[in-house]
Amino acid sequence: MPTEYLKTLTYLSIHLTIGFTVAYLLTGSIEIAGGIAIIEPCVNAVAFFFHERAWAGRLFGRTPVAA
């Protein structure tokens, strides 16, 4: 398995574990913590997509300014 795939999978595992643990500690519910641990990365991925477009200047049809 290529290193970048392994790195992505281990990061995902860490992200899901931390999300589940924090949600469980806050709610005391395995079901709610599991739902949050699954839903949060999906919402985060959508937010990241728009964040990247905004930084690239494409969200509002603007051309990015060179630094």
PDB file as gemmi writes it, atoms N, CA and C in Angstrom:
CRYST1    1.000    1.000    1.000  90.00  90.00  90.00 P 1                      
ATOM      1  N   MET A   1       0.853  -1.183   0.000  1.00  0.00           N  
ATOM      2  CA  MET A   1       0.000   0.000   0.000  1.00  0.00           C  
ATOM      3  C   MET A   1       0.893   1.238   0.000  1.00  0.00           C  
ATOM      4  N   PRO A   2       0.626   2.183  -0.911  1.00  0.00           N  
ATOM      5  CA  PRO A   2       1.427   3.412  -0.941  1.00  0.00           C  
ATOM      6  C   PRO A   2       1.336   4.190   0.381  1.00  0.00           C  
ATOM      7  N   THR A   3       2.402   4.864   0.712  1.00  0.00           N  
ATOM      8  CA  THR A   3       2.500   5.588   1.974  1.00  0.00           C  
ATOM      9  C   THR A   3       1.386   6.606   2.147  1.00  0.00           C  
ATOM     10  N   GLU A   4       1.024   7.345   1.082  1.00  0.00           N  
ATOM     11  CA  GLU A   4      -0.004   8.379   1.232  1.00  0.00           C  
ATOM     12  C   GLU A   4      -1.366   7.790   1.565  1.00  0.00           C  
ATOM     13  N   TYR A   5      -1.654   6.582   1.073  1.00  0.00           N  
ATOM     14  CA  TYR A   5      -2.912   5.923   1.422  1.00  0.00           C  
ATOM     15  C   TYR A   5      -2.901   5.474   2.880  1.00  0.00           C  
ATOM     16  N   LEU A   6      -1.789   4.917   3.292  1.00  0.00           N  
ATOM     17  CA  LEU A   6      -1.660   4.486   4.680  1.00  0.00           C  
ATOM     18  C   LEU A   6      -1.754   5.673   5.625  1.00  0.00           C  
ATOM     19  N   LYS A   7      -1.100   6.753   5.259  1.00  0.00           N  
ATOM     20  CA  LYS A   7      -1.153   7.970   6.076  1.00  0.00           C  
ATOM     21  C   LYS A   7      -2.588   8.485   6.171  1.00  0.00           C  
ATOM     22  N   THR A   8      -3.319   8.479   5.066  1.00  0.00           N  
ATOM     23  CA  THR A   8      -4.713   8.923   5.064  1.00  0.00           C  
ATOM     24  C   THR A   8      -5.570   8.037   5.954  1.00  0.00           C  
ATOM     25  N   LEU A   9      -5.385   6.726   5.854  1.00  0.00           N  
ATOM     26  CA  LEU A   9      -6.174   5.806   6.681  1.00  0.00           C  
ATOM     27  C   LEU A   9      -5.863   5.940   8.170  1.00  0.00           C  
ATOM     28  N   THR A  10      -4.593   6.128   8.512  1.00  0.00           N  
ATOM     29  CA  THR A  10      -4.261   6.283   9.928  1.00  0.00           C  
ATOM     30  C   THR A  10      -4.786   7.613  10.459  1.00  0.00           C  
ATOM     31  N   TYR A  11      -4.735   8.672   9.635  1.00  0.00           N  
ATOM     32  CA  TYR A  11      -5.283   9.960  10.060  1.00  0.00           C  
ATOM     33  C   TYR A  11      -6.794   9.854  10.259  1.00  0.00           C  
ATOM     34  N   LEU A  12      -7.479   9.175   9.350  1.00  0.00           N  
ATOM     35  CA  LEU A  12      -8.918   8.975   9.484  1.00  0.00           C  
ATOM     36  C   LEU A  12      -9.235   8.210  10.767  1.00  0.00           C  
ATOM     37  N   SER A  13      -8.465   7.188  11.061  1.00  0.00           N  
ATOM     38  CA  SER A  13      -8.673   6.410  12.285  1.00  0.00           C  
ATOM     39  C   SER A  13      -8.511   7.273  13.533  1.00  0.00           C  
ATOM     40  N   ILE A  14      -7.482   8.087  13.539  1.00  0.00           N  
ATOM     41  CA  ILE A  14      -7.253   8.979  14.675  1.00  0.00           C  
ATOM     42  C   ILE A  14      -8.392   9.984  14.791  1.00  0.00           C  
ATOM     43  N   HIS A  15      -8.794  10.573  13.671  1.00  0.00           N  
ATOM     44  CA  HIS A  15      -9.868  11.570  13.663  1.00  0.00           C  
ATOM     45  C   HIS A  15     -11.172  10.972  14.196  1.00  0.00           C  
ATOM     46  N   LEU A  16     -11.542   9.791  13.707  1.00  0.00           N  
ATOM     47  CA  LEU A  16     -12.775   9.147  14.152  1.00  0.00           C  
ATOM     48  C   LEU A  16     -12.707   8.756  15.626  1.00  0.00           C  
ATOM     49  N   THR A  17     -11.558   8.272  16.068  1.00  0.00           N  
ATOM     50  CA  THR A  17     -11.401   7.877  17.467  1.00  0.00           C  
ATOM     51  C   THR A  17     -11.522   9.076  18.399  1.00  0.00           C  
ATOM     52  N   ILE A  18     -10.867  10.159  18.051  1.00  0.00           N  
ATOM     53  CA  ILE A  18     -10.940  11.360  18.884  1.00  0.00           C  
ATOM     54  C   ILE A  18     -12.358  11.921  18.875  1.00  0.00           C  
ATOM     55  N   GLY A  19     -12.986  11.992  17.705  1.00  0.00           N  
ATOM     56  CA  GLY A  19     -14.353  12.491  17.610  1.00  0.00           C  
ATOM     57  C   GLY A  19     -15.315  11.666  18.435  1.00  0.00           C  
ATOM     58  N   PHE A  20     -15.199  10.351  18.335  1.00  0.00           N  
ATOM     59  CA  PHE A  20     -16.067   9.465  19.114  1.00  0.00           C  
ATOM     60  C   PHE A  20     -15.833   9.654  20.608  1.00  0.00           C  
ATOM     61  N   THR A  21     -14.576   9.685  21.013  1.00  0.00           N  
ATOM     62  CA  THR A  21     -14.241   9.799  22.433  1.00  0.00           C  
ATOM     63  C   THR A  21     -14.754  11.106  23.028  1.00  0.00           C  
ATOM     64  N   VAL A  22     -14.530  12.211  22.345  1.00  0.00           N  
ATOM     65  CA  VAL A  22     -14.995  13.507  22.851  1.00  0.00           C  
ATOM     66  C   VAL A  22     -16.524  13.522  22.926  1.00  0.00           C  
ATOM     67  N   ALA A  23     -17.189  13.048  21.873  1.00  0.00           N  
ATOM     68  CA  ALA A  23     -18.654  13.030  21.875  1.00  0.00           C  
ATOM     69  C   ALA A  23     -19.191  12.121  22.973  1.00  0.00           C  
ATOM     70  N   TYR A  24     -18.550  10.989  23.192  1.00  0.00           N  
ATOM     71  CA  TYR A  24     -18.994  10.081  24.249  1.00  0.00           C  
ATOM     72  C   TYR A  24     -18.808  10.704  25.637  1.00  0.00           C  
ATOM     73  N   LEU A  25     -17.672  11.354  25.840  1.00  0.00           N  
ATOM     74  CA  LEU A  25     -17.432  11.999  27.132  1.00  0.00           C  
ATOM     75  C   LEU A  25     -18.428  13.124  27.393  1.00  0.00           C  
ATOM     76  N   LEU A  26     -18.842  13.819  26.341  1.00  0.00           N  
ATOM     77  CA  LEU A  26     -19.804  14.916  26.509  1.00  0.00           C  
ATOM     78  C   LEU A  26     -21.244  14.436  26.664  1.00  0.00           C  
ATOM     79  N   THR A  27     -21.586  13.327  25.997  1.00  0.00           N  
ATOM     80  CA  THR A  27     -22.979  12.881  25.995  1.00  0.00           C  
ATOM     81  C   THR A  27     -23.239  11.647  26.852  1.00  0.00           C  
ATOM     82  N   GLY A  28     -22.229  10.801  27.013  1.00  0.00           N  
ATOM     83  CA  GLY A  28     -22.424   9.542  27.730  1.00  0.00           C  
ATOM     84  C   GLY A  28     -23.194   8.509  26.925  1.00  0.00           C  
ATOM     85  N   SER A  29     -23.418   8.780  25.644  1.00  0.00           N  
ATOM     86  CA  SER A  29     -24.193   7.885  24.795  1.00  0.00           C  
ATOM     87  C   SER A  29     -23.323   7.343  23.664  1.00  0.00           C  
ATOM     88  N   ILE A  30     -23.264   6.019  23.562  1.00  0.00           N  
ATOM     89  CA  ILE A  30     -22.507   5.386  22.482  1.00  0.00           C  
ATOM     90  C   ILE A  30     -23.168   5.679  21.135  1.00  0.00           C  
ATOM     91  N   GLU A  31     -24.507   5.654  21.086  1.00  0.00           N  
ATOM     92  CA  GLU A  31     -25.220   5.889  19.837  1.00  0.00           C  
ATOM     93  C   GLU A  31     -24.986   7.308  19.318  1.00  0.00           C  
ATOM     94  N   ILE A  32     -25.134   8.291  20.187  1.00  0.00           N  
ATOM     95  CA  ILE A  32     -24.934   9.683  19.774  1.00  0.00           C  
ATOM     96  C   ILE A  32     -23.475   9.914  19.390  1.00  0.00           C  
ATOM     97  N   ALA A  33     -22.554   9.392  20.184  1.00  0.00           N  
ATOM     98  CA  ALA A  33     -21.129   9.552  19.888  1.00  0.00           C  
ATOM     99  C   ALA A  33     -20.781   8.920  18.548  1.00  0.00           C  
ATOM    100  N   GLY A  34     -21.345   7.764  18.258  1.00  0.00           N  
ATOM    101  CA  GLY A  34     -21.104   7.108  16.978  1.00  0.00           C  
ATOM    102  C   GLY A  34     -21.636   7.927  15.818  1.00  0.00           C  
ATOM    103  N   GLY A  35     -22.825   8.471  15.986  1.00  0.00           N  
ATOM    104  CA  GLY A  35     -23.409   9.317  14.944  1.00  0.00           C  
ATOM    105  C   GLY A  35     -22.568  10.553  14.689  1.00  0.00           C  
ATOM    106  N   ILE A  36     -22.145  11.200  15.761  1.00  0.00           N  
ATOM    107  CA  ILE A  36     -21.318  12.395  15.620  1.00  0.00           C  
ATOM    108  C   ILE A  36     -19.990  12.040  14.951  1.00  0.00           C  
ATOM    109  N   ALA A  37     -19.385  10.937  15.356  1.00  0.00           N  
ATOM    110  CA  ALA A  37     -18.086  10.533  14.802  1.00  0.00           C  
ATOM    111  C   ALA A  37     -18.176  10.227  13.311  1.00  0.00           C  
ATOM    112  N   ILE A  38     -19.341   9.822  12.830  1.00  0.00           N  
ATOM    113  CA  ILE A  38     -19.521   9.533  11.407  1.00  0.00           C  
ATOM    114  C   ILE A  38     -19.928  10.790  10.632  1.00  0.00           C  
ATOM    115  N   ILE A  39     -20.850  11.573  11.194  1.00  0.00           N  
ATOM    116  CA  ILE A  39     -21.386  12.737  10.485  1.00  0.00           C  
ATOM    117  C   ILE A  39     -20.377  13.881  10.417  1.00  0.00           C  
ATOM    118  N   GLU A  40     -19.664  14.133  11.494  1.00  0.00           N  
ATOM    119  CA  GLU A  40     -18.751  15.280  11.554  1.00  0.00           C  
ATOM    120  C   GLU A  40     -17.709  15.286  10.439  1.00  0.00           C  
ATOM    121  N   PRO A  41     -17.034  14.179  10.132  1.00  0.00           N  
ATOM    122  CA  PRO A  41     -16.063  14.216   9.029  1.00  0.00           C  
ATOM    123  C   PRO A  41     -16.710  14.521   7.675  1.00  0.00           C  
ATOM    124  N   CYS A  42     -17.939  14.084   7.470  1.00  0.00           N  
ATOM    125  CA  CYS A  42     -18.628  14.373   6.210  1.00  0.00           C  
ATOM    126  C   CYS A  42     -18.924  15.866   6.088  1.00  0.00           C  
ATOM    127  N   VAL A  43     -19.430  16.462   7.154  1.00  0.00           N  
ATOM    128  CA  VAL A  43     -19.699  17.903   7.154  1.00  0.00           C  
ATOM    129  C   VAL A  43     -18.399  18.672   6.996  1.00  0.00           C  
ATOM    130  N   ASN A  44     -17.359  18.211   7.671  1.00  0.00           N  
ATOM    131  CA  ASN A  44     -16.053  18.857   7.598  1.00  0.00           C  
ATOM    132  C   ASN A  44     -15.497  18.810   6.177  1.00  0.00           C  
ATOM    133  N   ALA A  45     -15.701  17.724   5.474  1.00  0.00           N  
ATOM    134  CA  ALA A  45     -15.210  17.597   4.092  1.00  0.00           C  
ATOM    135  C   ALA A  45     -15.896  18.609   3.179  1.00  0.00           C  
ATOM    136  N   VAL A  46     -17.203  18.807   3.348  1.00  0.00           N  
ATOM    137  CA  VAL A  46     -17.934  19.790   2.544  1.00  0.00           C  
ATOM    138  C   VAL A  46     -17.437  21.195   2.871  1.00  0.00           C  
ATOM    139  N   ALA A  47     -17.278  21.491   4.157  1.00  0.00           N  
ATOM    140  CA  ALA A  47     -16.781  22.804   4.570  1.00  0.00           C  
ATOM    141  C   ALA A  47     -15.381  23.051   4.005  1.00  0.00           C  
ATOM    142  N   PHE A  48     -14.549  22.026   4.016  1.00  0.00           N  
ATOM    143  CA  PHE A  48     -13.190  22.156   3.496  1.00  0.00           C  
ATOM    144  C   PHE A  48     -13.196  22.466   2.004  1.00  0.00           C  
ATOM    145  N   PHE A  49     -14.107  21.848   1.262  1.00  0.00           N  
ATOM    146  CA  PHE A  49     -14.228  22.107  -0.169  1.00  0.00           C  
ATOM    147  C   PHE A  49     -14.478  23.594  -0.421  1.00  0.00           C  
ATOM    148  N   PHE A  50     -15.450  24.177   0.293  1.00  0.00           N  
ATOM    149  CA  PHE A  50     -15.764  25.589   0.106  1.00  0.00           C  
ATOM    150  C   PHE A  50     -14.657  26.489   0.642  1.00  0.00           C  
ATOM    151  N   HIS A  51     -13.999  26.064   1.692  1.00  0.00           N  
ATOM    152  CA  HIS A  51     -12.861  26.811   2.236  1.00  0.00           C  
ATOM    153  C   HIS A  51     -11.754  26.917   1.186  1.00  0.00           C  
ATOM    154  N   GLU A  52     -11.451  25.812   0.525  1.00  0.00           N  
ATOM    155  CA  GLU A  52     -10.418  25.806  -0.510  1.00  0.00           C  
ATOM    156  C   GLU A  52     -10.809  26.685  -1.691  1.00  0.00           C  
ATOM    157  N   ARG A  53     -12.078  26.628  -2.087  1.00  0.00           N  
ATOM    158  CA  ARG A  53     -12.547  27.475  -3.193  1.00  0.00           C  
ATOM    159  C   ARG A  53     -12.439  28.947  -2.817  1.00  0.00           C  
ATOM    160  N   ALA A  54     -12.786  29.281  -1.584  1.00  0.00           N  
ATOM    161  CA  ALA A  54     -12.694  30.669  -1.143  1.00  0.00           C  
ATOM    162  C   ALA A  54     -11.246  31.142  -1.171  1.00  0.00           C  
ATOM    163  N   TRP A  55     -10.332  30.321  -0.691  1.00  0.00           N  
ATOM    164  CA  TRP A  55      -8.916  30.696  -0.690  1.00  0.00           C  
ATOM    165  C   TRP A  55      -8.363  30.805  -2.102  1.00  0.00           C  
ATOM    166  N   ALA A  56      -8.908  30.021  -3.015  1.00  0.00           N  
ATOM    167  CA  ALA A  56      -8.454  30.083  -4.410  1.00  0.00           C  
ATOM    168  C   ALA A  56      -9.120  31.240  -5.151  1.00  0.00           C  
ATOM    169  N   GLY A  57     -10.062  31.932  -4.499  1.00  0.00           N  
ATOM    170  CA  GLY A  57     -10.737  33.066  -5.104  1.00  0.00           C  
ATOM    171  C   GLY A  57     -11.861  32.691  -6.040  1.00  0.00           C  
ATOM    172  N   ARG A  58     -12.272  31.434  -6.043  1.00  0.00           N  
ATOM    173  CA  ARG A  58     -13.303  30.982  -6.974  1.00  0.00           C  
ATOM    174  C   ARG A  58     -14.690  30.928  -6.368  1.00  0.00           C  
ATOM    175  N   LEU A  59     -14.821  31.150  -5.070  1.00  0.00           N  
ATOM    176  CA  LEU A  59     -16.127  31.018  -4.431  1.00  0.00           C  
ATOM    177  C   LEU A  59     -17.071  32.107  -4.903  1.00  0.00           C  
ATOM    178  N   PHE A  60     -16.582  33.309  -5.068  1.00  0.00           N  
ATOM    179  CA  PHE A  60     -17.433  34.429  -5.475  1.00  0.00           C  
ATOM    180  C   PHE A  60     -17.057  34.955  -6.857  1.00  0.00           C  
ATOM    181  N   GLY A  61     -16.373  34.129  -7.643  1.00  0.00           N  
ATOM    182  CA  GLY A  61     -16.030  34.485  -8.998  1.00  0.00           C  
ATOM    183  C   GLY A  61     -14.868  35.461  -9.136  1.00  0.00           C  
ATOM    184  N   ARG A  62     -14.096  35.627  -8.085  1.00  0.00           N  
ATOM    185  CA  ARG A  62     -12.946  36.541  -8.129  1.00  0.00           C  
ATOM    186  C   ARG A  62     -11.697  35.782  -8.528  1.00  0.00           C  
ATOM    187  N   THR A  63     -10.759  36.511  -9.071  1.00  0.00           N  
ATOM    188  CA  THR A  63      -9.458  35.950  -9.400  1.00  0.00           C  
ATOM    189  C   THR A  63      -8.541  36.142  -8.203  1.00  0.00           C  
ATOM    190  N   PRO A  64      -7.813  35.109  -7.790  1.00  0.00           N  
ATOM    191  CA  PRO A  64      -6.933  35.263  -6.633  1.00  0.00           C  
ATOM    192  C   PRO A  64      -5.843  36.289  -6.870  1.00  0.00           C  
ATOM    193  N   VAL A  65      -5.479  36.980  -5.826  1.00  0.00           N  
ATOM    194  CA  VAL A  65      -4.418  37.983  -5.887  1.00  0.00           C  
ATOM    195  C   VAL A  65      -3.098  37.316  -5.519  1.00  0.00           C  
ATOM    196  N   ALA A  66      -2.069  37.568  -6.331  1.00  0.00           N  
ATOM    197  CA  ALA A  66      -0.757  36.960  -6.051  1.00  0.00           C  
ATOM    198  C   ALA A  66      -0.161  37.593  -4.801  1.00  0.00           C  
ATOM    199  N   ALA A  67       0.488  36.785  -3.987  1.00  0.00           N  
ATOM    200  CA  ALA A  67       1.083  37.284  -2.744  1.00  0.00           C  
ATOM    201  C   ALA A  67       2.382  37.977  -2.995  1.00  0.00           C  
TER     202      ALA A  67                                                      
END                                                                             
